[in-house]
């Protein structure tokens, strides 16, 4: 794997503090790499062959935001265009049909796409004007359009221009507005919407009245979030202790995880949770049947447990029983379930402790998904 350097501007190099403040440095725009399961062409390399080590998607180095759903990927480029590929049975690719594609396909011609999120088979995106759009599977009202009709092209959710951060659970959606309020809709079978009940919603509903929500991520039937004060919150299904509350009780309203105010990046796998603190330490909890917690064992933990003693962990992502991370030195690390080579080690061996993928020190990001493949960017 070669490194192609293009001094095209700056990306954000994270530093550690409760609000995730960061400093800009001159560096390089990233290429996109994928590996693991490829049954529907979700790796984007024009075939359906599984790969157990990173493979580059095309030759472009203009990728920006990446989201992984179950068997499909959605991504924006630096020019504001939107691209999707992989499984398309519910129209989740947004290209007006239900045909699978094994190479990136542009969604329309607009150049105003910004953030992107993917569920099992529905996609959510925010444009640069702050409007919110959705498409794909809508069986639980997860598109937020007030109905349960599937759409194979982007449809605007209401008329507001104040949407900011977005996330998808399996069949539900979460979004934070510019005023710090949190909204949710879709499936609510385990209270994952945080509304104090298990009623499904097909339109956005505000979660409480607080205006201090900061980051949000969704797993299989549960939700993890941070506030601007660095506190960590969880709700929904709590099987295997994935909420980190020291028990296995489900909660349908946000509940604080401990009392710390130093939580930084967060991610959900299918049933396990990964988080960093502002010190750069890494913590995991929940389901651990394949060693996805990185603790060197297969023991489940219902409270956050530190992974080793290092203080150099940075980006985190969760997949279906596996975990991916980057460190501040630009190295890439994975562990857990590896039946399709999704850990990137050119084998199908499971690992219960962090293991470095190759020797490169230029990995920029990792992206979670609900299946058995991996996504990362490299500059």
N, C-alpha and C positions, 0 to 999 in steps of 0.2 A: 504494500500500500504506500503510495508516494504522497508527499505533501506539496500542494501547489499553493504558493503564496501570492496573494493579490492585495496590495495595500490600498484598500478602497474606502477607508474611513475608520469608524470606531464601533465597537460593540461595548457592552457593559460588563465590566469586571467586578464581580460582587465583593463587598467587604461585609463585615459582620456587625450588625447592631439590631436592636429590636424591631425597627421599622424597615429593615432591609435596605438601608441607604447604600448607594453604590457610586463608584467613580468611573468616569469614562476614560478609556485609554485607546491609543491608536493600535489597531490590530487588523484582523482579516475577516472577511465575510465567509460563512461556512458552506461546505459541501454537505450533502445528505447521504447517510449510510443506513442500511437496513440489513437485518439478518434473522434467521429462524424460520418459522412456519410460513409457507407461501402458497397455501392451497387455493387461494382466490386471486393470486397476483398481488397481494398486499405489499410485497417488498418493492414493487414498482420497477422491476428490472426486466420486464417484457417476457416473463415466463412464470410457471407455477412450481418451480423447483425450490425445495428448502435449502438454505445455506447456513452453515454452522460457524461462519466467520463474516465480518462486515463486508458488504458489497455496496459500491457507490451507485446512487440513483442518478443516471445521466451524467452530464459533465458540467452542469451549471453550478455556480457558487453564489446564487442569489436567494437561497431559501431563508425564510424568516421565522414564522411561527409554525409549529408542527403539532398535530393531534392524532393519536392513534385510537381507532375504535376497534370493534371486534372484526377482524379480517379486512379492515380498510384503513386508509390514511387520508387525512385532509391537511393541506399546507398552504401557507401564503408565501409569496415572494416579496422581495424588497421593493418591487414596482407596484405592490398592492394587488396583484392578481391572485386568484384562488385556484388551487389544483387539487384533484382527488384521484384515488385509484384503489383497486381491490374489489371486495364484494359490494354488490349494489342491489341486493334482492328487494330492499324497501325504498329504493331511490335515495339512499344516504349519500351518494356521490354528488347529487345535486345537478346532474347533467341532463335532466329531462327524460330519463329512461331507467330501466332496471337491468342494464347490461353491465357485466363485470369488465373491468379494465386492468391490465397488468402493467401499464405504464401511466405516468401522470397525464391527466386530461384536464384542460382548463374549464372552469365553471363560468360560463358567460364571458364577457369582455371587460367587465368593470375592473378598475384599478384602485378601488377604495376599501378593500378588505383589510381588516386589522387582526383582531384576536380570533381564535378558532378553538372549538372543543368538540369532542366526539364521545358518544355513548356506545351501547352495543350496536345500534344501527340507526342512530339519529345524529344530526350534526347541527351545531349552533355557531354562529359567527357574529361578531360586532364589526361594523364598518367604521371608517375614520370619522364619520359624522355622528357617531354614538348611537346609531340605530341598531336594532337587534333582529337577526334573521335565523330561520330554522328550516330544516327539511329532513325527509326520511321517514322512518318508523314513527307512528304517532298513536300506537295502540293504547297507551296510557295517558295521552294528552301531553306527552313530553315536549311537543313542539311549541306549546304555549299559545296556540291559535284559537282556543275556545272550542275545539272539536277533537275528534279522533281520526280525522282523515289523513291519509298518507300523502306526502308531496315529494315529487322527484326534482323539484327546482326550488331555489330559495324563496321563502315567503317571509315578509316582515311581520314582527310581533308588535302590534300596536303602532304608535307613532312617536314614542318618546325618543329623545336623542341624548339620554343620560346614562346609557349602559356602559359598563367598563370591564370588569373581570367576569369570566364565565367558566363554568365547569359542568360536566355531565357525570351522573351516576350511570348505572346500567340503563334504566328506563326513566330517569328523571333529570331535571335540569336545575342549575343554581346560577344565580347572577348577582353581582354587586353593582350598584349604581355609583355615580360620581359623588353622591352625597353620603356614601358609606352604608346605605341600607342594603339588606340582604333579601333576595326574593327567590322563590322556588316553585316548581310545578312538575306535574307528571305522576309517575307511580309513587305511592306512599305506603306500601304494604307493611313496611317495618318502621314507619315514622321518619323516614329519611328526609322528608321535606322540612322537618323541624317545626311543624305548626301545632304540636300538641295533640295530634290525632293521627289516624291512618287513612284519612280521606284523600282520594286522588283529586288532583286539580289540573284542569286543562288550560288555565291562564295563570300568569304570574301572581303570586300571593306573597305579601311581605312577611318575613320571619321576625316577629316581635317589632319593637320600635327603635332599636339601637341604630346609631349611625357611625359605628366604629368597626365594622367588618373590613377585613383587609385582604386575606387570601382564602380561597375555597377550593376543595377538591372532593371528588366523589368516588366511592368504591362500590362494591356489590351490595346494594341496599343500605348503605350508610354514608355519612358525610363527616368530613373533618375540615375545620376552619381556624384561622387565627384572626385576632383583632389587632388594631393599631397599637395597643399597649403590650403586644407580644405574648398575650395569653393564648392558650390552645383550647378548642372546643370540639365536642363530638356529639353525634346523635344518630339514631337509626338502629339497624341490626347490630347486635353485640356478640354474635357467635364467636367463640374462640377468643373473646376479649379484645376484638379489633378496635373498640372505642377507647381503650387505654384507661378505663375507669376502675380497674381492680376487680371487676366482676364480669358476668356475662348477661346482664340485664339489658333489654332493649330500652331505649329512651326516645320519645317522640318530640322532645324539645332540646335545644342546645344545653349541654352540660359541660362545665369546665374540667379539663384534664389537669389535675394537680393545681398548684398555685404559682408555678413559674411564669415569668414574664420575658423569657428569653428564647421563645420559639421563633424559628426563621422559615425555612422551606419545608413544605409538606407534600406528601403523595400517598395515594392509596393503591394497593394491589387489589386483587379480587376480594380478599378477606384479611389482609394485613396492612399495617400502616407504617410509614417511614417518615422521619422528620429530623431536621437538623436544628441545633440551637445556635445562638449568635456567637458562641465560643467556637463553632466549627465541629462540635461533637455530633455523632450520629446515633439515633435512637430508633428502635423498632418494637412492634408488639402485634399480637394477634395470631392468626393461623400460621403454623410453621411445619406443615407436613413434609415439605421438601427442603427445609433449611432456608427458606426465603427471608427469615429474620436475621441471618448472618451471624448467629450466636454460636456456631460450631456444634449445634445439636438440632433435634427435632421437637423441642419442648415449646409448648404454647405459652405466651406471656400476656397477661391481661392489663399490665401497666408498662409504661415506657421503660425499656432496658437498653443501656448504652452498648453500642457495638465497638468493642475494643476501647482504646484510650486516645486515639488520634483526634486532632483538632483541625484537620484539613479537609473535611468533607464539605461539599458544596451543593451541587444539583442532585435531586433524588427523583426516582420514578419507580412505579410499581407495575408489574404485569400480572399475568395469571400464574401465581405461585412463584414468581421470581422478582428480583430487585436489581435496579441499575442505578449507578451513581457516578458522579465525577468528583475529583478533588481539586483543590485550589492550584495544584501544579499541572492541571490539564490532563491527568490520567483518567482512564475509564475503568470501572470496577463493576462486576456483576456476580450474582450468586442465586441459588435456589434451583428450581425445576429447569431441566435442560433437554427434554425429550426431543425437541425439534432444533436443537443447536442455538436456542435463543440467547444463551449466555455469551456466544461469540468466541469459544475456545477451540473450534474445529473438532469438537467431539459432542457426545450427547450424555456426558456424565453430570450428575447433580453435584452441587457444592453447597455446603452449609456455612461457609465463611467467605468473606470478600476475596475475590480473585481478580487480578488485573488482566484486562483485555489487551494483549500486545504490549508494546513499550512506548507508544506515542504519548506525547505530552501536549497535544493540540486539540483535545476534545472540548467542545463548547457546551453542549447540552445533551440531555437524555430525555426521552419522552415515554410516558406510560401508555399502556393499552390493556384491553380486556382479553387478550389472547396470548399466543405463544410465539411472538416475534418481538424484535427490538428495533428501536429507532434512535439514532444519535446524529449530531452534526459535528463536523471536523473542519478546522480551517488550516 
